[in-house]
Amino acid sequence: MEERPFSDISYRKFLDEEKLMGSKCGKCGKIYVPPRHFCHECGSSQMEWQEIKGEGELAAYTCIYIGPAFMAKEGYGRKNPYCTGVVSLAEGLRVVARIEGVDASKPESIKIGMPMKATFLHRGEGEKARTFLAFEPA
């Protein structure tokens, strides 16, 4: 793997490649997503890239009926809510992301503890193309 700095730009480039990457402390083994330059656990700067499997379970969620303008442009709103949540990953960390593949208009159908897997949402074209991390039921 090519050497990339621990930055938001590098993290987004990995997302574009449909890879969930974090930084792992070479001293204590703590993993961070998004990546960090140094370990908040032990203070070490011995960080290395770590690919994350993207498998885990739903720890918390909320269904959003009134969201930001960019979500409204995607068609979400009072009659078409979307879901966001916290996923506890197999590597022992938690990640906040959109939750796809669930019925946000029926929150009672979404269950804490349900198995989840990472997916990548590609939005826009050309210079405006962006990739977002999301999770869906496994």
DRENDO-1510 file (C-alpha; in Angstrom, 1 decimal, always signed):
<recs>
REC; n; res; u; v; w
REC; 1; MET; +0.0; +0.0; +0.0 .
REC; 2; GLU; +1.3; +3.4; -0.8 .
REC; 3; GLU; +2.3; +5.7; +2.0 .
REC; 4; ARG; -0.4; +8.3; +2.7 .
REC; 5; PRO; -0.5; +10.9; +5.5 .
REC; 6; PHE; -3.0; +10.5; +8.3 .
REC; 7; SER; -5.5; +13.1; +7.0 .
REC; 8; ASP; -9.1; +13.6; +6.0 .
REC; 9; ILE; -8.0; +13.7; +2.4 .
REC; 10; SER; -6.3; +10.3; +2.7 .
REC; 11; TYR; -9.3; +8.9; +4.5 .
REC; 12; ARG; -11.7; +10.2; +1.8 .
REC; 13; LYS; -9.4; +8.7; -0.9 .
REC; 14; PHE; -9.7; +5.3; +0.7 .
REC; 15; LEU; -13.5; +5.7; +0.9 .
REC; 16; ASP; -13.5; +6.4; -2.9 .
REC; 17; GLU; -11.6; +3.1; -3.3 .
REC; 18; GLU; -14.4; +1.5; -1.1 .
REC; 19; LYS; -11.9; +0.8; +1.8 .
REC; 20; LEU; -12.7; +1.7; +5.4 .
REC; 21; MET; -9.3; +2.6; +6.8 .
REC; 22; GLY; -8.3; +3.8; +10.3 .
REC; 23; SER; -5.1; +4.4; +12.1 .
REC; 24; LYS; -3.6; +1.9; +14.6 .
REC; 25; CYS; -1.2; +2.8; +17.3 .
REC; 26; GLY; +2.0; +0.8; +17.0 .
REC; 27; LYS; +2.6; +1.0; +20.7 .
REC; 28; CYS; -0.8; +0.1; +22.4 .
REC; 29; GLY; -2.8; -1.1; +19.4 .
REC; 30; LYS; -5.7; +1.4; +19.8 .
REC; 31; ILE; -7.6; +1.9; +16.5 .
REC; 32; TYR; -9.2; +5.2; +15.3 .
REC; 33; VAL; -11.7; +5.9; +12.6 .
REC; 34; PRO; -11.4; +8.5; +11.1 .
REC; 35; PRO; -7.6; +8.3; +11.5 .
REC; 36; ARG; -5.6; +10.3; +13.9 .
REC; 37; HIS; -2.0; +11.5; +13.9 .
REC; 38; PHE; -1.3; +10.3; +17.4 .
REC; 39; CYS; -2.8; +8.0; +20.0 .
REC; 40; HIS; -5.1; +9.6; +22.5 .
REC; 41; GLU; -4.7; +6.5; +24.7 .
REC; 42; CYS; -1.0; +6.4; +25.2 .
REC; 43; GLY; +0.3; +9.6; +23.4 .
REC; 44; SER; +2.4; +7.7; +20.8 .
REC; 45; SER; +2.9; +9.0; +17.3 .
REC; 46; GLN; +3.7; +5.5; +16.0 .
REC; 47; MET; +0.6; +5.3; +13.9 .
REC; 48; GLU; +0.0; +3.0; +10.9 .
REC; 49; TRP; -2.9; +2.4; +8.5 .
REC; 50; GLN; -5.3; -0.3; +9.5 .
REC; 51; GLU; -8.0; -1.7; +7.1 .
REC; 52; ILE; -11.2; -2.2; +9.0 .
REC; 53; LYS; -13.5; -5.1; +8.0 .
REC; 54; GLY; -16.6; -3.0; +8.3 .
REC; 55; GLU; -18.6; -5.6; +10.2 .
REC; 56; GLY; -20.4; -5.0; +13.5 .
REC; 57; GLU; -23.7; -4.4; +15.1 .
REC; 58; LEU; -26.0; -1.4; +15.5 .
REC; 59; ALA; -25.5; +0.2; +18.9 .
REC; 60; ALA; -27.8; +3.3; +18.5 .
REC; 61; TYR; -29.8; +5.0; +15.9 .
REC; 62; THR; -32.1; +7.9; +15.1 .
REC; 63; CYS; -34.6; +8.5; +12.3 .
REC; 64; ILE; -34.4; +12.0; +10.9 .
REC; 65; TYR; -37.4; +13.7; +9.3 .
REC; 66; ILE; -36.0; +17.2; +9.0 .
REC; 67; GLY; -32.4; +17.1; +7.8 .
REC; 68; PRO; -29.9; +19.4; +6.3 .
REC; 69; ALA; -30.3; +20.9; +2.8 .
REC; 70; PHE; -28.0; +18.4; +1.1 .
REC; 71; MET; -30.2; +15.5; +2.4 .
REC; 72; ALA; -33.4; +17.3; +1.2 .
REC; 73; LYS; -31.7; +17.4; -2.3 .
REC; 74; GLU; -31.5; +13.6; -2.1 .
REC; 75; GLY; -35.2; +13.4; -1.5 .
REC; 76; TYR; -35.3; +13.0; +2.3 .
REC; 77; GLY; -37.8; +14.9; +4.4 .
REC; 78; ARG; -41.0; +14.6; +6.5 .
REC; 79; LYS; -42.5; +12.0; +4.2 .
REC; 80; ASN; -39.2; +10.2; +3.5 .
REC; 81; PRO; -37.0; +10.1; +6.6 .
REC; 82; TYR; -33.5; +8.7; +6.8 .
REC; 83; CYS; -31.6; +6.9; +9.5 .
REC; 84; THR; -28.2; +7.5; +11.0 .
REC; 85; GLY; -26.6; +5.5; +13.8 .
REC; 86; VAL; -23.6; +4.2; +15.7 .
REC; 87; VAL; -22.2; +0.9; +14.7 .
REC; 88; SER; -19.9; -1.1; +17.1 .
REC; 89; LEU; -17.3; -2.7; +14.9 .
REC; 90; ALA; -15.7; -6.1; +15.4 .
REC; 91; GLU; -12.3; -4.3; +16.0 .
REC; 92; GLY; -13.7; -2.7; +19.1 .
REC; 93; LEU; -14.4; +0.8; +18.0 .
REC; 94; ARG; -17.6; +2.7; +17.2 .
REC; 95; VAL; -18.4; +4.6; +14.0 .
REC; 96; VAL; -21.2; +7.1; +13.3 .
REC; 97; ALA; -22.7; +6.8; +9.8 .
REC; 98; ARG; -25.9; +6.6; +7.7 .
REC; 99; ILE; -27.8; +3.4; +8.0 .
REC; 100; GLU; -29.2; +2.2; +4.7 .
REC; 101; GLY; -31.5; -0.7; +3.9 .
REC; 102; VAL; -33.9; +0.0; +6.8 .
REC; 103; ASP; -37.3; +1.5; +6.9 .
REC; 104; ALA; -36.8; +4.8; +8.7 .
REC; 105; SER; -40.5; +5.6; +8.5 .
REC; 106; LYS; -41.0; +2.5; +10.8 .
REC; 107; PRO; -38.3; +2.9; +13.5 .
REC; 108; GLU; -39.8; +0.1; +15.5 .
REC; 109; SER; -38.6; -2.3; +12.8 .
REC; 110; ILE; -34.9; -1.3; +13.4 .
REC; 111; LYS; -33.3; -3.3; +16.2 .
REC; 112; ILE; -30.3; -2.5; +18.4 .
REC; 113; GLY; -27.8; -5.3; +18.0 .
REC; 114; MET; -28.7; -6.1; +14.4 .
REC; 115; PRO; -25.7; -7.2; +12.4 .
REC; 116; MET; -24.3; -4.5; +10.1 .
REC; 117; LYS; -21.8; -4.3; +7.2 .
REC; 118; ALA; -20.1; -1.2; +5.7 .
REC; 119; THR; -21.3; +0.1; +2.3 .
REC; 120; PHE; -20.1; +3.1; +0.3 .
REC; 121; LEU; -22.5; +5.7; -1.1 .
REC; 122; HIS; -21.2; +7.5; -4.2 .
REC; 123; ARG; -22.8; +10.9; -4.8 .
REC; 124; GLY; -22.1; +13.6; -7.5 .
REC; 125; GLU; -20.0; +13.5; -10.6 .
REC; 126; GLY; -16.6; +14.8; -11.7 .
REC; 127; GLU; -15.0; +17.3; -9.3 .
REC; 128; LYS; -18.1; +17.2; -7.1 .
REC; 129; ALA; -18.0; +13.4; -6.7 .
REC; 130; ARG; -17.9; +12.3; -3.0 .
REC; 131; THR; -18.1; +8.9; -1.3 .
REC; 132; PHE; -19.8; +8.5; +2.1 .
REC; 133; LEU; -19.5; +5.6; +4.5 .
REC; 134; ALA; -22.8; +4.0; +5.4 .
REC; 135; PHE; -23.9; +0.7; +7.0 .
REC; 136; GLU; -26.6; -1.7; +6.1 .
REC; 137; PRO; -28.0; -4.9; +7.6 .
REC; 138; ALA; -25.7; -7.9; +7.0 .
</recs>
